[in-house]
Amino acid sequence: MGEVEQEGNCIDVLLPSLLGIVNDVIRLKDFHHVHRRQCLNLVRRIKLLQSFFEELKESPPQISDTVINTFKKLETILHSAKTLLESSILGSKIYLVLQHDFILKGFNQVNNEMEKALEEIPWSLLDVSEDVREQVDLVHGQFKRAKEQVDSQDIQLYGDLMLAISQGKGSDFDLTLLRRLANELQLKTLAELEAEVHALQNLMEKHNPEVDGSLEQMLDLMKQMKKALLVGSTERVTALHEEPLSPSDTESICATMIPDDYLCPISLEIMNDPVIIATGQTYERANIQKWLEENRTCPKTSQVLAHTTLTPNFVLRSLINQWREANGLEISAVDSISGAAHNSSNSCSGDSTIDELIAKLSSRQIQDQRAATAELRLLAKNSAENRIRIAEAGAIPHLVALLTTHDVEVLENAITALLNVSIHDHIKGLVVQAGAIPHIVTALKYGSMKARENAAATLFSLSTVNEHKLTIGALGAIPPLVDLLKHGSPQGKKDAASALFNLLIYQGNKPRAVRAGVVKPIIALMSNSQAGMRDEAVSILALLSTHEEGRRAISRISLVPALMSIFHDGSPRTKENAAAILLALVFDNPQHLTTAGRLGIKKHLVDLVQSGTERAKRKASRLLEHLAMLQAE
């Protein structure tokens, strides 16, 4: 008894550990340019295992040495993968280039070990849905076919780096070569160079014989690259000091080269995307956004901010880029929402400007708010450029603030404006960060029918980003979506179904939907051919059937007759989902297949095997096998 309890505890520890490692890997980002492709491929493959471990955590497998050993092996391999990926974020970029063959072996080793571990999964001892099993099989195939190779760009980078190192300490360095290396390695700022020096010094402390011999040359190269950055107007960079530059040396050279107004007051680095805050001070966008997460004051003046709108300083950005060009430095490519050029006028239509419309959003006059939200709503609907301008001008927080209004017209316009701007993928995150979801949920519960419809449509738009699915579900959106599915207008029901389908792709949202009572209205829509939502309803049921709570809820309702009508005249995709639902139900209760057999399911399954989609053929084949066994009993 004691041994069984110990193994049970091991399972209880292993499954959360596996899921935790996978989630840690998914959160990794900002990989160095070197081996970036390999890193992204590995993260993508591991991410596909998330639903597998989530489902196992909800329905723990049978206790056995085979299961425990398999999961321990997966845990070890995933730890190795995580360490390998982290080295491409925190480690030395130069080391990654010089050791590219060794690091590629690491990626290939992880791929091979993962492929073997997935091959050994004891499926007969695991209670997982067919869809999750298929997804793991897909990942297994990807790991099996994976063969990481050196990119041609990495080979060129290796050659440039070896050429720069071979020039030797104290000699003149080719400025063109140094600039090319700085761009390729993304070592274009003092902060990035300092971080690379620190990473190299960490390697030195580890006394790695593979790199000890070239560390001094690498550090000397860093010194020369720093000087190339600081003295960018020279044609050649000559060694100014035999010793590395001290912080005071760096600051004095930098001060003579870069105008003070071009430096962010927070980081003291040259700005790429300057923005103006309420006090009139200018900061680098990323720096002030991080500051405002915890403060409501101006970092430079300590004044309390009247609002947190960030206005792009296009004039200063233009001056900085002119200065960069004049000093032989690369002009910054600001990663703004659009990546496109904007002018400082912010003009949008007629005599109005977006800034003026935003000012009206904050007005105490309801008529101003109605007029401004209506115009922004139309502008965001008309063009992608307008959506970008509206977001960059800082309208989103003001629109979100108006979601608490009691004025029906303002609320409808504000939600619809947010829906229209969120069509742009990069703006979706800004809407979520502005705290819109709880207010959208409130509008979904208590707003007019038009507001509820557009609230559901907005949640559908936001939920197309995977990480938002969890946020939206956790903030209570699913129950009011289910209510809209029951009592909404025909358009409201369609919008609710679309949003629910997106949200239910995330495994953790499925029990929330079941507990909110989603199964009955979905089956009602599936059974009502006049509602025009049969395909959507079957797709949602197929997702729910992959979760234990969903299967139990579906099983309590006589679903087989409705499924039979789909097998009779449904679309190929709908028939495929119907077969998946029936197979999932049979997993819990074979009586469903017995009932379907009496209603003539065999003919439809044979048709699917012969002419259905590939997935439908697999589902139908397995159902025919189960049906044959039931009839033989």
C-alpha positions as CSV (number, residue, x, y, z in Angstrom):
1,M,0.0,0.0,0.0
2,G,2.8,2.4,0.9
3,E,4.5,1.8,-2.5
4,V,1.3,2.5,-4.4
5,E,0.8,5.8,-2.5
6,Q,4.4,6.8,-3.3
7,E,3.8,6.2,-7.0
8,G,0.5,8.1,-6.8
9,N,2.3,11.0,-5.3
10,C,4.9,10.7,-8.0
11,I,2.2,11.0,-10.7
12,D,0.7,13.9,-8.8
13,V,4.1,15.7,-8.9
14,L,5.1,14.7,-12.4
15,L,2.1,15.9,-14.3
16,P,2.1,19.4,-12.9
17,S,5.9,19.5,-13.4
18,L,5.5,18.5,-17.1
19,L,2.8,21.0,-17.7
20,G,4.8,23.7,-15.9
21,I,7.9,23.1,-18.1
22,V,5.8,23.2,-21.2
23,N,4.2,26.5,-20.1
24,D,7.7,27.9,-19.2
25,V,8.9,27.0,-22.7
26,I,5.8,28.6,-24.4
27,R,6.5,31.9,-22.5
28,L,10.1,32.0,-23.8
29,K,10.7,34.7,-26.5
30,D,13.2,37.2,-27.7
31,F,15.5,34.5,-29.0
32,H,18.8,35.7,-30.5
33,H,19.0,35.9,-34.2
34,V,21.5,32.9,-34.2
35,H,19.6,29.6,-34.1
36,R,16.3,31.5,-33.9
37,R,14.6,29.2,-36.4
38,Q,15.6,26.1,-34.5
39,C,14.3,27.7,-31.2
40,L,11.0,28.7,-32.7
41,N,10.5,25.2,-34.2
42,L,11.3,23.5,-30.9
43,V,8.9,25.8,-29.0
44,R,6.1,25.2,-31.5
45,R,6.5,21.4,-31.2
46,I,6.5,21.5,-27.4
47,K,3.5,23.8,-27.3
48,L,1.5,21.2,-29.1
49,L,2.0,18.9,-26.1
50,Q,0.2,21.3,-23.8
51,S,-3.3,19.9,-24.2
52,F,-2.0,16.4,-23.7
53,F,-0.6,17.2,-20.3
54,E,-3.6,19.3,-19.4
55,E,-5.9,16.4,-20.1
56,L,-3.8,13.9,-18.2
57,K,-3.7,16.3,-15.3
58,E,-7.5,16.4,-15.2
59,S,-7.8,12.6,-15.6
60,P,-4.6,11.0,-14.1
61,P,-3.5,7.8,-15.8
62,Q,-3.4,4.4,-14.2
63,I,-0.4,3.9,-11.8
64,S,2.3,1.7,-13.2
65,D,6.1,1.7,-13.5
66,T,5.7,2.1,-17.3
67,V,3.7,5.3,-17.0
68,I,6.0,6.8,-14.4
69,N,9.2,6.0,-16.3
70,T,7.7,7.4,-19.5
71,F,6.8,10.7,-17.8
72,K,10.1,10.9,-16.0
73,K,11.9,10.5,-19.3
74,L,9.7,13.3,-20.8
75,E,10.4,15.5,-17.9
76,T,14.2,15.1,-18.3
77,I,14.0,15.8,-22.0
78,L,11.8,18.8,-21.6
79,H,14.2,20.2,-19.0
80,S,17.1,19.8,-21.5
81,A,15.0,21.6,-24.2
82,K,14.2,24.4,-21.8
83,T,17.8,24.9,-20.9
84,L,18.9,24.9,-24.6
85,L,16.2,27.5,-25.4
86,E,17.1,29.7,-22.5
87,S,20.8,29.7,-23.6
88,S,19.6,31.4,-26.9
89,I,18.1,34.2,-24.8
90,L,20.5,34.8,-22.0
91,G,23.8,33.4,-23.4
92,S,26.5,35.0,-25.5
93,K,25.5,35.7,-29.1
94,I,29.1,35.3,-30.2
95,Y,29.5,32.0,-28.5
96,L,26.3,30.8,-30.2
97,V,27.9,31.6,-33.6
98,L,31.3,30.1,-32.8
99,Q,29.8,26.9,-31.4
100,H,27.0,26.5,-34.0
101,D,27.8,22.9,-34.8
102,F,27.9,21.9,-31.1
103,I,24.6,23.7,-30.4
104,L,22.9,22.2,-33.5
105,K,23.8,18.8,-32.1
106,G,22.0,19.8,-28.9
107,F,18.8,20.6,-30.9
108,N,19.0,17.3,-32.9
109,Q,19.6,15.3,-29.7
110,V,16.5,16.8,-28.1
111,N,14.5,16.1,-31.2
112,N,15.7,12.5,-31.3
113,E,15.1,11.8,-27.6
114,M,11.7,13.4,-27.7
115,E,10.8,11.3,-30.8
116,K,11.8,8.1,-29.0
117,A,10.0,9.1,-25.7
118,L,6.7,9.9,-27.6
119,E,7.0,6.6,-29.4
120,E,7.0,4.7,-26.1
121,I,3.9,6.4,-24.6
122,P,1.7,3.5,-23.2
123,W,-1.6,4.7,-24.7
124,S,-3.6,1.7,-23.4
125,L,-2.9,3.0,-19.8
126,L,-3.9,6.6,-20.5
127,D,-7.4,8.1,-20.6
128,V,-7.1,10.7,-23.3
129,S,-9.4,11.8,-26.1
130,E,-8.9,10.8,-29.6
131,D,-8.2,14.4,-30.7
132,V,-5.4,14.7,-28.2
133,R,-4.0,11.4,-29.2
134,E,-4.0,12.5,-32.8
135,Q,-2.2,15.8,-31.8
136,V,0.5,13.9,-30.0
137,D,0.9,11.6,-33.0
138,L,1.3,14.8,-35.1
139,V,4.0,16.1,-32.8
140,H,5.7,12.7,-32.8
141,G,5.9,12.8,-36.6
142,Q,7.3,16.3,-36.5
143,F,10.1,15.3,-34.1
144,K,10.8,12.3,-36.2
145,R,11.2,14.3,-39.4
146,A,13.1,17.1,-37.7
147,K,16.7,17.5,-38.8
148,E,18.2,20.8,-37.8
149,Q,20.8,22.3,-40.2
150,V,23.0,25.4,-40.2
151,D,21.4,28.3,-41.9
152,S,23.4,29.9,-44.7
153,Q,23.1,33.2,-42.9
154,D,24.7,31.7,-39.8
155,I,27.5,30.3,-41.9
156,Q,28.2,33.8,-43.3
157,L,28.0,35.3,-39.8
158,Y,30.5,32.7,-38.6
159,G,32.9,33.8,-41.4
160,D,32.5,37.5,-40.6
161,L,33.1,36.8,-36.9
162,M,36.2,34.7,-37.5
163,L,37.5,37.4,-39.9
164,A,37.0,40.2,-37.3
165,I,38.7,38.1,-34.5
166,S,41.6,37.2,-36.7
167,Q,42.5,40.9,-37.1
168,G,43.9,40.7,-33.7
169,K,44.2,42.9,-30.7
170,G,45.5,46.5,-31.2
171,S,45.2,46.5,-35.0
172,D,42.9,48.7,-37.0
173,F,39.4,47.2,-37.5
174,D,37.3,47.5,-40.6
175,L,34.3,49.7,-39.7
176,T,32.1,48.2,-42.4
177,L,32.8,44.7,-41.1
178,L,32.1,45.8,-37.5
179,R,28.8,47.5,-38.5
180,R,27.7,44.4,-40.4
181,L,28.5,42.2,-37.3
182,A,26.6,44.6,-35.1
183,N,23.5,44.4,-37.3
184,E,23.7,40.6,-37.7
185,L,24.3,40.0,-34.0
186,Q,21.9,42.8,-32.9
187,L,24.6,44.5,-30.8
188,K,23.7,48.0,-31.9
189,T,23.3,49.7,-28.5
190,L,25.6,50.2,-25.5
191,A,23.2,48.2,-23.4
192,E,23.3,45.2,-25.9
193,L,27.1,45.4,-26.0
194,E,27.4,45.5,-22.2
195,A,25.1,42.5,-21.9
196,E,27.2,40.6,-24.4
197,V,30.4,41.4,-22.5
198,H,28.7,40.2,-19.3
199,A,27.7,37.0,-21.0
200,L,31.3,36.4,-22.2
201,Q,32.7,37.1,-18.8
202,N,30.2,34.5,-17.4
203,L,31.7,32.0,-19.8
204,M,35.2,32.9,-18.6
205,E,34.2,32.2,-15.0
206,K,33.1,28.7,-16.0
207,H,36.6,27.9,-17.5
208,N,35.2,26.2,-20.5
209,P,38.2,24.9,-22.5
210,E,36.3,25.2,-25.7
211,V,36.1,29.0,-25.5
212,D,38.9,30.0,-23.1
213,G,41.4,30.3,-25.9
214,S,39.4,32.9,-27.8
215,L,37.7,34.8,-25.0
216,E,40.3,37.5,-24.8
217,Q,39.9,38.1,-28.6
218,M,36.1,38.2,-28.2
219,L,36.2,40.7,-25.4
220,D,38.6,42.9,-27.4
221,L,36.2,42.7,-30.4
222,M,33.5,43.9,-28.1
223,K,35.6,46.9,-27.1
224,Q,36.1,47.8,-30.8
225,M,32.4,47.4,-31.5
226,K,31.6,49.7,-28.6
227,K,34.0,52.4,-30.0
228,A,32.5,51.9,-33.5
229,L,29.1,52.7,-32.0
230,L,30.3,55.7,-30.1
231,V,32.5,57.2,-32.8
232,G,30.3,56.3,-35.7
233,S,31.3,59.2,-38.1
234,T,34.9,57.9,-38.7
235,E,35.7,55.8,-41.7
236,R,38.0,53.5,-39.8
237,V,38.1,52.6,-36.1
238,T,41.5,52.6,-34.5
239,A,42.2,51.3,-31.0
240,L,42.0,54.2,-28.6
241,H,43.0,52.3,-25.4
242,E,44.8,49.1,-24.7
243,E,42.4,48.5,-21.7
244,P,38.7,48.1,-22.1
245,L,36.6,51.3,-21.9
246,S,35.5,52.3,-18.4
247,P,32.0,53.4,-17.7
248,S,33.2,57.0,-17.4
249,D,35.0,56.8,-20.7
250,T,31.8,55.5,-22.3
251,E,29.7,58.2,-20.8
252,S,32.0,61.0,-21.8
253,I,32.3,59.9,-25.4
254,C,28.5,59.3,-25.6
255,A,27.8,62.7,-24.2
256,T,29.9,64.4,-26.9
257,M,28.2,62.4,-29.7
258,I,24.5,62.2,-28.8
259,P,22.3,65.3,-28.1
260,D,20.7,65.0,-24.6
261,D,17.2,65.5,-26.1
262,Y,17.7,62.2,-28.1
263,L,18.2,60.2,-24.9
264,C,15.4,58.6,-23.0
265,P,15.4,60.0,-19.4
266,I,14.7,56.5,-18.0
267,S,17.4,54.4,-19.8
268,L,19.7,57.2,-21.0
269,E,19.8,55.4,-24.3
270,I,19.0,57.0,-27.7
271,M,15.3,56.7,-28.4
272,N,13.8,54.6,-31.3
273,D,10.2,55.3,-30.6
274,P,9.8,58.5,-28.6
275,V,6.4,59.3,-27.2
276,I,5.0,62.3,-25.2
277,I,3.1,61.8,-21.9
278,A,0.6,64.1,-20.2
279,T,3.3,66.4,-18.6
280,G,4.9,67.1,-22.0
281,Q,8.0,65.0,-21.3
282,T,9.3,62.5,-24.0
283,Y,10.4,59.0,-23.3
284,E,11.1,55.8,-25.2
285,R,7.8,54.0,-25.6
286,A,8.8,50.6,-24.1
287,N,10.4,52.3,-21.1
288,I,7.5,54.5,-20.2
289,Q,5.0,51.7,-20.7
290,K,6.9,49.6,-18.3
291,W,7.0,52.5,-15.8
292,L,3.3,53.1,-16.1
293,E,2.5,49.5,-15.2
294,E,3.3,50.4,-11.6
295,N,3.3,54.3,-11.4
296,R,0.9,57.1,-12.4
297,T,3.6,59.9,-12.3
298,C,6.1,61.4,-14.6
299,P,9.5,59.9,-13.9
300,K,11.3,63.1,-14.6
301,T,9.0,65.7,-12.9
302,S,7.2,63.4,-10.4
303,Q,3.9,65.1,-11.4
304,V,0.8,63.0,-11.2
305,L,-0.4,62.2,-14.7
306,A,-3.9,63.5,-15.8
307,H,-4.0,60.5,-18.2
308,T,-1.7,57.8,-19.5
309,T,-2.1,58.5,-23.2
310,L,1.1,58.1,-25.2
311,T,1.4,60.4,-28.2
312,P,4.1,59.6,-30.8
313,N,6.7,62.3,-31.1
314,F,7.1,62.1,-34.9
315,V,9.2,65.3,-35.1
316,L,11.8,64.1,-32.6
317,R,11.8,60.6,-34.2
318,S,12.6,62.3,-37.6
319,L,15.4,64.4,-36.1
320,I,17.0,61.4,-34.4
321,N,16.9,59.4,-37.6
322,Q,18.5,62.3,-39.5
323,W,21.2,62.4,-36.8
324,R,21.8,58.7,-37.1
325,E,22.1,59.0,-40.9
326,A,24.5,61.9,-40.6
327,N,26.7,60.0,-38.2
328,G,26.8,56.8,-40.2
329,L,24.5,54.8,-37.9
330,E,21.6,52.6,-38.9
331,I,18.3,54.4,-39.0
332,S,16.0,52.7,-36.5
333,A,13.2,50.6,-37.8
334,V,10.6,51.2,-35.1
335,D,8.4,48.2,-34.4
336,S,5.2,50.3,-34.2
337,I,1.8,48.8,-34.7
338,S,1.9,49.2,-38.4
339,G,5.5,49.3,-39.3
340,A,4.4,52.0,-41.7
341,A,5.3,55.7,-41.9
342,H,3.0,58.2,-40.3
343,N,3.0,62.0,-40.5
344,S,2.6,64.2,-37.5
345,S,-0.7,65.7,-38.5
346,N,-2.7,62.6,-37.5
347,S,-5.4,63.8,-39.9
348,C,-8.3,61.4,-40.5
349,S,-11.3,63.0,-42.1
350,G,-12.7,66.5,-42.8
351,D,-11.7,69.1,-40.2
352,S,-11.5,66.6,-37.4
353,T,-8.3,64.9,-36.1
354,I,-8.0,61.8,-34.0
355,D,-6.5,63.9,-31.2
356,E,-9.6,66.1,-31.3
357,L,-11.9,63.0,-31.2
358,I,-10.0,61.6,-28.3
359,A,-10.4,64.9,-26.4
360,K,-14.2,64.6,-27.0
361,L,-14.1,61.1,-25.6
362,S,-13.1,62.6,-22.3
363,S,-15.7,65.3,-22.4
364,R,-18.5,65.5,-19.8
365,Q,-21.0,66.2,-22.6
366,I,-22.8,63.1,-23.7
367,Q,-23.3,64.6,-27.2
368,D,-19.5,65.0,-27.6
369,Q,-19.0,61.4,-26.5
370,R,-21.7,60.1,-28.9
371,A,-20.2,62.1,-31.8
372,A,-16.6,61.1,-31.1
373,T,-17.3,57.4,-30.6
374,A,-19.5,57.3,-33.7
375,E,-16.8,58.9,-35.9
376,L,-14.1,56.7,-34.5
377,R,-16.3,53.6,-35.1
378,L,-16.7,54.5,-38.7
379,L,-13.1,55.5,-39.2
380,A,-11.9,52.2,-37.8
381,K,-14.3,50.3,-40.0
382,N,-13.2,52.0,-43.2
383,S,-9.4,51.3,-43.3
384,A,-6.5,49.5,-41.7
385,E,-4.5,52.7,-41.7
386,N,-7.2,54.4,-39.6
387,R,-7.2,51.6,-37.1
388,I,-3.4,52.0,-36.7
389,R,-3.7,55.8,-36.3
390,I,-6.5,55.5,-33.7
391,A,-4.5,53.0,-31.7
392,E,-1.2,54.9,-31.9
393,A,-2.9,58.1,-30.9
394,G,-4.0,56.5,-27.6
395,A,-7.7,56.2,-28.2
396,I,-8.1,52.7,-26.8
397,P,-7.9,53.5,-23.0
398,H,-10.5,56.2,-23.5
399,L,-12.8,53.9,-25.5
400,V,-12.4,51.2,-22.7
401,A,-13.3,53.8,-20.1
402,L,-16.5,54.5,-21.9
403,L,-17.6,50.9,-21.6
404,T,-18.8,51.8,-18.1
405,T,-21.2,54.5,-19.4
406,H,-25.0,54.3,-18.9
407,D,-25.6,55.9,-22.2
408,V,-26.8,53.2,-24.7
409,E,-25.5,55.0,-27.8
410,V,-22.1,55.7,-26.4
411,L,-21.7,52.1,-25.2
412,E,-22.7,50.6,-28.5
413,N,-20.4,52.9,-30.4
414,A,-17.4,52.4,-28.0
415,I,-17.7,48.6,-28.2
416,T,-18.1,48.6,-32.0
417,A,-15.1,50.9,-32.3
418,L,-13.0,48.5,-30.2
419,L,-14.3,45.7,-32.4
420,N,-13.2,47.5,-35.5
421,V,-9.7,48.4,-34.3
422,S,-9.1,44.9,-33.0
423,I,-9.3,43.5,-36.5
424,H,-5.6,44.5,-36.7
425,D,-3.7,41.7,-34.9
426,H,-1.2,43.9,-33.2
427,I,-4.0,46.1,-31.7
428,K,-5.7,43.1,-30.0
429,G,-3.1,43.1,-27.3
430,L,-3.5,46.8,-26.6
431,V,-7.2,46.3,-26.1
432,V,-6.6,43.5,-23.6
433,Q,-3.8,45.4,-21.8
434,A,-6.2,48.4,-21.4
435,G,-8.4,46.2,-19.2
436,A,-11.3,46.0,-21.7
437,I,-12.4,42.4,-21.1
438,P,-14.2,42.8,-17.8
439,H,-16.1,45.8,-19.2
440,I,-16.9,43.9,-22.4
441,V,-18.3,41.0,-20.2
442,T,-20.4,43.5,-18.3
443,A,-21.8,44.9,-21.6
444,L,-22.4,41.3,-22.7
445,K,-24.5,40.7,-19.6
446,Y,-26.5,44.0,-19.3
447,G,-26.2,45.9,-22.6
448,S,-28.7,46.4,-25.4
449,M,-28.9,43.6,-27.8
450,K,-26.7,45.5,-30.3
451,A,-24.1,46.0,-27.5
452,R,-24.3,42.4,-26.6
453,E,-23.8,41.2,-30.2
454,N,-20.8,43.5,-30.7
455,A,-19.4,42.5,-27.3
456,A,-19.5,38.9,-28.4
457,A,-18.0,39.7,-31.8
458,T,-15.2,41.7,-30.0
459,L,-14.4,38.7,-27.8
460,F,-14.3,36.5,-30.9
461,S,-11.8,38.9,-32.5
462,L,-9.6,39.1,-29.3
463,S,-9.7,35.3,-28.8
464,T,-8.0,34.6,-32.2
465,V,-4.7,35.3,-30.2
466,N,-4.0,32.1,-28.3
467,E,-2.8,33.7,-25.0
468,H,-6.0,35.7,-24.9
469,K,-8.2,32.6,-24.8
470,L,-7.1,31.9,-21.2
471,T,-7.5,35.5,-20.2
472,I,-11.0,35.9,-21.6
473,G,-12.2,32.6,-20.1
474,A,-10.7,33.4,-16.7
475,L,-12.4,36.8,-16.6
476,G,-15.9,35.4,-16.8
477,A,-16.8,35.8,-20.5
478,I,-18.2,32.3,-21.0
479,P,-21.4,32.4,-18.9
480,P,-22.8,35.5,-20.6
481,L,-21.8,34.1,-24.0
482,V,-23.8,31.0,-23.2
483,D,-26.7,33.2,-22.1
484,L,-26.6,35.1,-25.4
485,L,-26.5,31.7,-27.2
486,K,-29.8,30.9,-25.4
487,H,-31.7,34.1,-25.5
488,G,-30.0,36.4,-28.1
489,S,-31.1,37.5,-31.5
490,P,-30.1,35.3,-34.5
491,Q,-27.1,37.5,-35.1
492,G,-26.3,37.4,-31.4
493,K,-26.4,33.7,-31.3
494,K,-24.0,33.5,-34.2
495,D,-21.6,35.9,-32.6
496,A,-21.7,34.0,-29.3
497,A,-21.1,30.7,-31.1
498,S,-18.1,32.1,-32.9
499,A,-16.6,33.4,-29.7
500,L,-17.3,30.2,-27.8
501,F,-15.7,28.0,-30.5
502,N,-12.5,30.1,-30.3
503,L,-12.4,30.0,-26.5
504,L,-13.1,26.2,-26.3
505,I,-9.9,25.5,-28.3
506,Y,-8.2,26.1,-25.0
507,Q,-8.8,23.0,-22.8
508,G,-9.2,24.9,-19.6
509,N,-12.3,26.7,-20.9
510,K,-14.3,23.6,-21.7
511,P,-15.4,22.8,-18.1
512,R,-16.3,26.5,-17.7
513,A,-18.6,26.2,-20.7
514,V,-20.1,22.9,-19.5
515,R,-20.9,24.3,-16.0
516,A,-22.4,27.4,-17.7
517,G,-24.9,25.1,-19.4
518,V,-23.6,25.3,-23.0
519,V,-24.5,21.8,-24.0
520,K,-28.4,22.1,-24.2
521,P,-28.5,25.3,-26.3
522,I,-25.8,23.9,-28.6
523,I,-27.7,20.7,-29.2
524,A,-30.9,22.6,-29.7
525,L,-29.2,24.7,-32.4
526,M,-27.8,21.6,-34.0
527,S,-31.2,20.0,-34.1
528,N,-32.9,23.1,-35.5
529,S,-32.2,23.1,-39.2
530,Q,-34.1,26.5,-39.5
531,A,-31.6,28.2,-37.2
532,G,-28.8,28.0,-39.8
533,M,-26.2,27.2,-37.2
534,R,-25.9,23.4,-37.5
535,D,-22.2,23.4,-38.6
536,E,-21.2,25.8,-35.8
537,A,-23.0,23.8,-33.2
538,V,-21.5,20.5,-34.3
539,S,-18.0,22.0,-34.3
540,I,-18.5,23.2,-30.7
541,L,-19.8,19.8,-29.6
542,A,-16.8,18.2,-31.2
543,L,-14.5,20.4,-29.0
544,L,-16.5,19.7,-25.9
545,S,-16.4,15.9,-26.5
546,T,-12.7,15.9,-26.1
547,H,-13.1,16.8,-22.4
548,E,-14.4,14.4,-19.8
549,E,-17.0,16.8,-18.4
550,G,-18.1,17.7,-21.9
551,R,-18.6,14.0,-22.8
552,R,-20.6,13.4,-19.6
553,A,-22.9,16.3,-20.3
554,I,-23.5,15.4,-23.9
555,S,-24.1,11.7,-22.9
556,R,-27.0,12.8,-20.7
557,I,-28.9,14.0,-23.7
558,S,-30.3,11.8,-26.5
559,L,-27.9,13.1,-29.2
560,V,-27.8,10.1,-31.6
561,P,-30.9,11.0,-33.7
562,A,-29.6,14.5,-34.3
563,L,-26.2,13.1,-35.3
564,M,-27.9,10.7,-37.7
565,S,-29.4,13.6,-39.6
566,I,-26.0,15.1,-40.0
567,F,-24.6,11.8,-41.3
568,H,-27.5,11.9,-43.8
569,D,-27.1,15.3,-45.3
570,G,-24.3,17.3,-43.6
571,S,-21.2,18.8,-45.2
572,P,-18.0,16.8,-45.2
573,R,-16.5,18.8,-42.4
574,T,-19.7,18.5,-40.3
575,K,-19.9,14.7,-40.9
576,E,-16.2,14.5,-39.8
577,N,-17.1,16.3,-36.5
578,A,-20.2,14.1,-36.0
579,A,-18.1,11.0,-36.3
580,A,-15.6,12.5,-33.8
581,I,-18.4,13.2,-31.3
582,L,-19.9,9.7,-31.6
583,L,-16.5,8.1,-31.2
584,A,-15.8,10.2,-28.1
585,L,-19.2,9.2,-26.6
586,V,-18.6,5.5,-27.3
587,F,-15.4,5.8,-25.4
588,D,-17.5,6.4,-22.2
589,N,-20.7,4.5,-23.1
590,P,-21.0,1.9,-26.0
591,Q,-24.7,2.1,-25.8
592,H,-24.6,5.2,-28.0
593,L,-23.2,3.2,-30.9
594,T,-25.8,0.4,-30.3
595,T,-28.5,3.0,-30.7
596,A,-26.9,4.4,-33.8
597,G,-26.5,0.9,-35.2
598,R,-30.3,0.3,-34.9
599,L,-30.8,3.6,-36.8
600,G,-28.6,2.5,-39.7
601,I,-25.3,4.2,-38.9
602,K,-23.3,1.5,-40.6
603,K,-24.1,2.6,-44.2
604,H,-23.1,6.2,-43.3
605,L,-19.8,5.1,-41.8
606,V,-18.9,3.0,-44.8
607,D,-19.6,6.0,-47.0
608,L,-17.3,8.1,-44.8
609,V,-14.5,5.5,-45.1
610,Q,-14.8,5.6,-48.8
611,S,-15.2,9.3,-49.5
612,G,-14.9,11.3,-46.3
613,T,-12.1,13.6,-45.2
614,E,-8.9,11.9,-43.9
615,R,-9.9,12.5,-40.3
616,A,-13.4,11.3,-41.0
617,K,-12.1,8.1,-42.5
618,R,-10.1,7.4,-39.4
619,K,-13.0,8.1,-37.1
620,A,-15.4,6.0,-39.2
621,S,-13.0,3.1,-39.4
622,R,-12.7,2.9,-35.6
623,L,-16.5,3.2,-35.2
624,L,-17.0,0.3,-37.6
625,E,-14.6,-1.8,-35.6
626,H,-16.5,-1.0,-32.4
627,L,-19.8,-1.7,-34.1
628,A,-18.6,-5.1,-35.3
629,M,-17.5,-6.0,-31.8
630,L,-20.8,-5.0,-30.3
631,Q,-22.8,-6.9,-32.9
632,A,-20.6,-10.0,-32.3
633,E,-21.4,-10.1,-28.6
